Amino acid sequence: MAKVSVIIPTYNVQKYIAACLDSVLAQTEKDLEIIVVDDKSCDKTVKIVNQYQEKYPNKIKLLVQKEKHGAGGARNQGLKIASGKYIGFIDGDDLVKPRMYEELANGLAYDSNIQIARTNAVLFKQDAKLLLNKTCCYGKGSIISPYREGNQKILYWCDPACWNKLFRRELLEDFAFPEGIIFEDYAFTYPLYIKANRVIHFQSENYLYRQNEEGVSHSVYEANLKVLDGFKAADFLLENAKKLPRAPLFQEEMRALSEQLLLTRILEVEKWNIEDPEKQEIMLLFDDLIREKYGDWEEMSSHAKDSFQVRLGVEHFKSLGLYGREKRKETTLEGTYKTLEKKIRDVAC
């Protein structure tokens, strides 16, 4: 059994997978296994991983999915065969610095109640660099218990990414990623914060997140139905949270995080290259649906408002005519969703 299992979902990353694997193989933490799960790539990704597997047969495992299930489905398959005491994830076009897993593993080993260790991430494209998640800093090596009174606000400032973290294996029991959608780590990671006894945060910039214009995270800014995956991820988030005895302590946070996930999708629609009247109608329908599911999203706690202001900006939503508005008419959730889906389908063709 390995100390650390690193699960790497891949899809058409032939340009980047070798560098990704090299960065994991260069880790100072040597007691680790690498599990690559390919989601039906149609380029040379699998061929490249096979070459690495031949060179490192005791270190690298490769699974090739027969059907495409998205990054969430690939990670779920990796979890099924992972043997590590600690579990980590990397996207196939990203990199990790050499000490990342040693530092995170040491953090988990410091106290058996620490169940999540996280590091900062750096966004990079060519030689550019921008620190992500810099607001989630509690001091170097600081530890927090999310469930204790007053600490629930950690959810507003901690990122939902699964890839800049290391999890205790037992924390992930009975949890899975939603499959076939984007925003899958959102629905997976936040409930784990609720379940965890303690979380340790390191200010090290050990994860390198590639801004890849060819990837899924970039294509979401084009007019397409994947933007509706936000609703599916929000529903999955709440379903995962309901399993947990501590869920009642986080009801307000769960609602606010779901709203912010969906309101961010409105900002993506705003960037679509479509006619302004169509864009405005889609944004209004999106807002109607959010209000039908969760109520008026402006009614949030002070902590939620602070997070909203930092991440999204009240003034911008006012400029869009969405802040403080009432939904236009009483409809069913299903009816509004179908109308929104049809509008998006029409402009995405």
N, C-alpha and C positions, 0 to 999 in steps of 0.2 A: 504494500500500500504506500502510495506517495504521500508526502507531506502536503504538497500543493498540486491541485489539478487546474490547469489553464485551458478553458474551452474557447475555441476560436470558430465562430460561424463564418463561412466564406460564400461569396457569390460573385463570380466574374471579377476577381481581384488579382489577375495574373501580373499586373504591373507592380503590385505592392506586397504580395504574400511572402515572398522570399525575405524582404526586409523585416516584415512582421515576425516571421519565425526566427530570424537571426537575433532579433532583439530579445526574444524569450529565451533562446538558447544561451544568450550571453548573461543571463541572470546570475547574480552572486548566490542566490538560493538555488542549490543544485538538486535538491530532493523534490523534483517536480515532474509531472507528466503533462504532455501537450496533446490535447484532443481537438483535431480539426474536423468539423462537420460541414461538408459541402452541400449547398442547397441547389443542386442541379445547375452548376455553372456550365456555360457553353463556350468557355474560352480554355486556356491552358492551366487554369488554377489547379485542378486535380493532378495533372501531370507534374507540375512543380512540387506539390506536396508529396507525391509519390517518391520523387527523387530525394527529398529530405528524409522521408520515412526509411528509405533504403540505407541512408547514411547513419540515421539514428533510430534503429529498429526498437530499442528499448525505451525510447523517450517519446516518440511520436506515434499517435494512433490516428487513423483516417477513417471516417464514415462518410459514405456518399449516399445522400437521400434519393430514393426512387421517385418521390413526388416533392414538389416545391412547397415548403411550409413557412418560408420567411425566417428571419433571424431568430425569432422566438422559438419556432419549431426546431431549428438546428440546435439551439442551446439546450432545449429539453432533451434531445437525443444524447447530447454530450453528458448531461447530468446523469442519465441512466447508467453510463459505464464509468463515470468518474470514481476513482478510488481514494482521492485525497482527503485528508483531514480538513483542509481548507480549500475553498472553491473560488476561482477567479475567472473573469471573462475578458477577452480582447476582441475587438473587431478586426477583420482580416486586412484592413488597409491602414491600421494604426500601429504605433510603436510604444514600447515601454523602456524606461531607463533601467540600467543594470541592477540597481538596488531596490527596485520597487517591491518585489515580492518578499525579499528578505525583511525589509522594513515593516511591511504590512503583517507578515507572519509573526514577527517579533511582537508587534502590537497586540495581536490576538493571544499570543502565548503569555503576555504579561499578567492577564487576569482571565480566568475561565468564564467570567460573566461578560467579557467583551466579545461580541459576536459579529460585529462589522468593523473593519478597518478601512479607512478611505484616505486617498491622497488627492492633491489638486491635479488638474489636467491642463495641458497647454494646447491651444489650437494652433495648428501650423499649416502653412501652404507655401511651398518652396522654402524661402528663408524667413518668411514672416512668422511672428509669434504673438499670441495673445492669451493671457491667462484666463481660463474659464473658472467659474464657481468660486471666485475669490471672496465672495461675501460669506461663504461657509467656512469661517475660520474661528476656532475657539482657542487658538494658541497652539504652539507646537506640541504634539503629543497629548493634547487635551482629551479628556474623556467625559462623556455626558450620558446620562440615563434618560432616554426620551420620555419614558412613561411617568417620571416624577413630576409633581405639580410645578407648572411654569415652564417645563422643558418641551412641551408639545410643539412650541413654535419652531423647534429645530427643523420640522418638516418644511417650513416655508423657505429655509435658507439652505438646506441640503439638496443636492441635485438628485434626480431619479436615475442617473446612469448606473448601469451595473458594471461597467468596464474599468472604473478607477477604484475598485473596491476588492476586498477579500472577505469572504463569508465563512463562518463556521459551518461545516457540513450539516449539522443537526438543525441549524436555523432554517435550512431550505426544505426540510421535510414537509410534505403535503403542499408544496408550492410549485407552480409551473408558470412559464411565460405564456401569454396568449399567442396563438399561432395565426399566421396569415395576415397580420396587420403590422403597421408601423406604430411607434410610441409604445412598443411592447415592454420596454424596461420600466416605463412609468408605472404600469400596473403591477409590476413585479417587485420593484425595489421599495416603494413607499410603505407597503404593508410590512416589509421586513424591518423597517425602522420601528414600527409599532411593536412588533414581536420581540425585537432585540432588548436584552437587559441593559447593555451598555454599547456605546459606539465610540471608537477612538479616531481622531482626525489628525493627520499629519499635513503640515504646510508644504511639504516637498512637492515639486512639480515633476512627478514621475511618469505621468501618462501623457502621451503625445497623440492628440486627436487630429487626424488629417481632414482638412476641409477639401473634400473630393467632389468636384463639380459633376462628376459622372455618377455619383452614388445616390442611394435612395433618399438620404436626408436633404440633398439638393433638389431632386426632382419634385419634392412635395410642393415647391413654390410655383410649379406650373399647374394650370387648371386641370385637376384630375380628382377622381372620387376618393383617393386615399386620404384626403383631408378629413373625410368622415370617420376614419379610423379613430380619431380623437374621442368620439362618442363611445365606440366599442372599448377603447382602453380605459376610459373613465368608468364604464360599467364594470369592467373586469377588476379595476382597482377597488371599487366598493365591495364587490363580491369576495375578493381575497381578504379584505379587511374584516368583513363580517365573521370570518372564521375565528377571529382572535378575541380572547377574553378582554383584552385592553381596548378593543375598538371603541366602546362608549367614551373613553377619555379623549378620543381624537375625532369625534364626529364633525366638529366645526372645521378642523383642518382638512379632513377628507373632502368635505363639500367645497371648501375654498380651492383646494388643489385641483379638483375636477373642473371647477369653473375656470381657473386660470389656464389649464390645459386647453380648454375649448376656446376661450377668448383669444389665445395665441393663434389658433387656427384662423380666426377672423383676420388677424394681421397678415397671415399668409395669403388669404383670399385678396386682401387689399393690393398685394403685389402681382396678382395675376394679370397677364396681358390680354385682357378682354375689355369690352366696351363698359364705360362707367355705369350706365343704368343697370346692366346685368350684374355687375360687380356689387352695386349698392343693394340690389334686391337679394342677392345671395347672402351678404353680410347681415341684412335685416332678418332673413329667415334663420340664419345661424343664431342670432341673438334671441329671436323668438323661441327657438328650441331650447336654448340654455335656460331661459326664464321659465319655460314650461316644466323642465326637469328639476330645476333647483331653486326657483323663485328669483326675486330680484337680486342679482349678484352684487349690487352696490352695498347691500346690507351685510357687511362683514366686520369681523373684529378689528381692533386697531393693528394687531400683528399682521393680519391678512391684508389690511389696507397698505401697510408699509411694504409688504412683499409685492403686492400688486403694483404699487407705484414704482418700485425699483425695476421689476421685470417688464411691466407693460406700459405704465404711464396713464394716469387718469385723464390728463389734458388731451392726449391723442384720441382716446375713445370719445371724449366730448366733441372733438373736431369731426369725428365720423358720425356724429348724431346718435350715438348709441348709449352714452352714459346718462342714466336717469330716465330713459324712455320707458314707455309701457308697451308690451307686446300688442300687436295690432288687433287681434281678435282671438276669441276662445276657440281653440282647435284641439284635436287629440295629438298626443306625441307622435303616434304613428302617421297621422295625416301630415303634420308639419315635416316630419322626416322624409316622407315620400316626395313631398313637394320640393324640398331642398335637394334631394337626390336627383330628381328630374332636371332641376335648373342646372345643377352642376354637370350632369351628363350632357345636356344640350350644348353647353359652352366648351366642354372638353373634347367634343367630336372634331 
